[in-house]
Amino acid sequence: MKRYGQFCPVAKAAEILTERWTLLVLRELIMGSRHYNDIRRGVPLISPSVLAQRLRMLEQTGIVACSRGADGRSSEYTLKLAGSELEPVIQAFGIWGQRWVRDRMNEEDLDAGLLMWDIHRNIRTEALPGNRIVVYFEFTDAKKGMKRWWLVIENGEVDLCLKDPGHDIDLAVFTDLHCFTRIWMGDVSLAAARSSGKVRLEGAGRLKQTMTQWFGPSPFAAVKAAATPAQGRSSVAA
């Protein structure tokens, strides 16, 4: 841990929280991830060794508690009081980022894994029928091995699969990663994307008609970008 050599509480907090990846690990924990593999799915570019180091540091500083999972083998991470108090801090970071620096997004920031992981944990299951629902996504421009995804929604639980779960598909979504990321982040409406042909839906009529009721968008989508000189200079074309 790098130290600033200052007694100021801002400096002391920054010593812990501004190490690379730490805020994203905390974001995952605040969003409900409890196991190492789940945290990695939300932060896929972090190396296993660095994630282990960050979790250990958060545990040592009293932010996170680590215990054995229900299976008696895996570790389960939960936020202690010091960690729970960081929720509005992480929320404020997200709001600030959505408002002020989203124009800096470029092609390297497009990540099918993170997009689908975020989508899966924000599905409004209460707006869906009680029977099992399978939603298939296909991104034409995603990296090899990341083009096809399945959401299996049943009994209020949502599972995300990169391999065909073997169930009948109720709704299929065909689009490109760039477009669907913009929909998720609130830049474009689902209706507009469908009208332009950027998104094609196939399957159950009711699921198509009610998609805006059970699907997203991002919790930050309602935050409007600030009017700045840099606005409109995104390297990701509309």
C-alpha positions in Angstrom: 0.0 0.0 0.0 1.5 3.4 -1.1 1.3 6.0 1.6 0.9 9.8 1.2 2.6 10.7 4.5 -0.4 12.9 5.6 -2.7 12.7 8.5 -5.6 14.1 6.4 -8.5 11.6 6.3 -8.8 12.0 2.6 -5.2 10.9 2.2 -5.7 8.0 4.6 -8.8 6.8 2.7 -7.0 7.2 -0.6 -4.2 5.0 0.5 -6.7 2.1 0.7 -9.2 2.9 -1.9 -7.2 4.2 -4.9 -5.0 1.2 -5.5 -5.7 0.0 -9.0 -8.8 -2.3 -9.2 -9.9 -1.7 -5.6 -12.9 0.4 -6.3 -14.1 -2.1 -8.9 -13.7 -4.9 -6.5 -15.7 -2.9 -4.0 -18.3 -2.2 -6.7 -18.8 -5.9 -7.2 -19.1 -6.6 -3.5 -21.6 -3.8 -3.1 -23.6 -5.2 -6.1 -23.9 -8.5 -4.3 -21.0 -10.7 -5.4 -19.9 -12.9 -2.6 -17.5 -15.4 -4.2 -14.1 -15.0 -5.9 -15.3 -16.2 -9.3 -18.3 -13.9 -9.3 -16.1 -10.9 -8.5 -13.8 -11.9 -11.3 -16.7 -12.0 -13.7 -17.4 -8.3 -12.9 -13.7 -7.4 -13.2 -12.5 -9.8 -15.9 -9.2 -8.1 -16.7 -7.8 -8.3 -13.1 -5.3 -11.1 -12.6 -6.1 -13.8 -10.1 -3.1 -12.8 -8.0 -4.0 -9.1 -7.9 -7.6 -9.9 -7.0 -6.4 -12.1 -4.1 -4.1 -9.3 -2.9 -6.9 -6.7 -3.1 -9.3 -9.0 -1.2 -6.7 -9.7 1.4 -6.0 -6.0 1.8 -9.7 -5.2 2.2 -10.0 -7.9 4.8 -6.9 -6.7 6.7 -8.2 -3.1 6.8 -11.6 -4.2 8.2 -13.6 -3.4 5.1 -14.4 -7.0 4.1 -15.0 -10.2 6.1 -14.0 -13.6 4.7 -15.6 -16.8 5.8 -16.2 -20.3 4.5 -19.1 -20.7 2.1 -22.0 -23.0 2.6 -20.1 -25.8 0.8 -17.4 -25.6 3.5 -14.7 -25.1 0.9 -15.0 -21.9 -1.0 -14.5 -18.5 0.6 -17.4 -16.0 0.9 -16.7 -12.3 1.1 -19.1 -9.9 2.8 -18.9 -6.2 3.6 -18.4 -5.2 7.1 -19.7 -1.9 8.4 -16.8 0.1 7.0 -17.4 -1.5 3.6 -21.2 -0.9 3.7 -20.5 2.8 4.4 -18.7 3.0 1.1 -21.8 2.2 -1.0 -22.8 5.9 -1.4 -19.1 6.7 -2.3 -19.1 4.1 -5.1 -22.6 5.4 -6.2 -21.2 8.9 -6.3 -18.2 7.8 -8.4 -20.6 6.2 -10.9 -22.8 9.2 -11.1 -19.8 11.5 -11.6 -18.4 9.2 -14.2 -21.7 9.0 -16.1 -22.1 12.8 -16.0 -18.5 14.0 -16.7 -16.3 11.4 -18.4 -18.4 9.0 -20.5 -17.3 10.8 -23.6 -13.9 9.1 -23.1 -15.3 5.7 -23.8 -13.5 3.9 -26.7 -13.6 0.6 -28.4 -11.3 -1.0 -25.8 -13.9 -0.2 -23.1 -16.6 -2.4 -24.8 -16.8 -5.6 -22.9 -19.5 -8.2 -23.6 -18.7 -10.1 -20.3 -19.1 -7.1 -18.1 -22.2 -5.9 -20.0 -23.9 -9.3 -19.7 -22.9 -9.6 -16.0 -24.4 -6.2 -15.3 -27.5 -7.0 -17.2 -28.0 -10.3 -15.4 -27.9 -8.7 -11.9 -30.3 -6.0 -12.9 -33.1 -8.1 -14.5 -36.4 -7.2 -12.8 -37.6 -10.8 -12.2 -40.9 -9.7 -10.6 -42.0 -8.3 -14.0 -41.6 -11.7 -15.7 -43.9 -14.8 -15.7 -43.2 -17.4 -13.0 -42.1 -20.1 -15.4 -38.6 -20.5 -16.6 -37.6 -17.9 -19.2 -34.5 -18.2 -21.5 -33.2 -15.0 -23.2 -30.5 -15.5 -25.8 -28.1 -12.6 -26.9 -25.9 -12.6 -29.9 -23.4 -9.8 -30.5 -22.1 -9.6 -34.0 -19.0 -7.6 -33.2 -17.9 -9.2 -29.9 -14.6 -11.1 -29.5 -14.4 -14.8 -30.3 -16.0 -16.8 -27.5 -18.0 -13.8 -26.2 -20.6 -13.5 -29.0 -23.3 -15.7 -27.6 -24.9 -15.5 -24.1 -27.9 -17.0 -22.4 -29.9 -15.7 -19.4 -31.9 -18.4 -17.6 -34.5 -16.8 -15.3 -36.4 -19.1 -12.9 -37.9 -18.8 -9.4 -36.6 -15.2 -9.1 -33.0 -16.2 -9.9 -31.0 -15.2 -13.0 -28.2 -17.4 -14.3 -25.7 -16.2 -17.0 -24.3 -18.8 -19.3 -21.7 -18.7 -22.0 -22.6 -22.2 -23.1 -26.0 -23.3 -24.3 -27.9 -24.4 -21.2 -30.0 -26.7 -23.4 -33.4 -25.1 -22.8 -35.8 -23.7 -25.4 -35.2 -20.0 -26.1 -38.1 -17.7 -25.3 -36.6 -14.5 -26.7 -33.5 -14.0 -28.9 -31.8 -10.6 -29.1 -29.5 -9.9 -32.1 -27.4 -6.8 -32.1 -23.9 -5.4 -31.9 -22.0 -4.8 -28.7 -21.5 -1.1 -29.3 -25.3 -0.5 -29.8 -26.4 -2.6 -26.9 -23.8 -0.9 -24.5 -25.3 2.4 -25.6 -28.8 1.1 -24.8 -27.7 -0.2 -21.5 -26.1 3.1 -20.5 -29.1 5.2 -21.5 -27.7 6.8 -24.7 -30.2 5.2 -27.0 -33.7 3.8 -26.3 -34.5 0.2 -27.1 -37.4 1.3 -29.3 -35.1 3.6 -31.4 -32.5 0.8 -31.8 -35.2 -1.6 -33.0 -36.7 1.0 -35.4 -33.3 1.6 -36.9 -32.6 -2.2 -37.3 -29.7 -2.1 -34.9 -31.6 -4.5 -32.6 -33.7 -7.5 -33.8 -35.9 -9.4 -31.4 -37.3 -12.8 -32.1 -39.5 -14.9 -30.0 -42.4 -14.6 -27.6 -44.5 -11.5 -28.3 -45.3 -10.7 -24.7 -41.6 -10.7 -23.8 -40.8 -8.3 -26.6 -43.7 -6.0 -25.7 -42.7 -5.9 -22.0 -39.0 -5.9 -22.4 -38.6 -2.3 -21.1 -40.4 -3.4 -17.9 -38.0 -6.3 -17.0 -34.8 -5.3 -18.8 -32.4 -2.6 -17.4 -31.1 -0.1 -18.2 -28.0 0.5 -16.1 -28.7 2.1 -12.6 -26.7 5.1 -14.0 -28.6 5.5 -17.2 -30.8 8.2 -15.9 -27.8 10.5 -15.2 -27.4 12.9 -18.0 -24.1 13.9 -19.4 -22.9 17.4 -18.5 -22.4 20.0 -21.3 -18.7 20.3 -21.6 -16.3 21.3 -24.4 -15.3 17.6 -24.7 -18.8 16.5 -25.3 -19.4 14.9 -28.6 -15.8 13.9 -29.2 -16.2 10.2 -28.3 -14.0 7.8 -30.2 -17.0 5.4 -30.2 -19.1 6.6 -33.1 -22.9 6.9 -32.6 
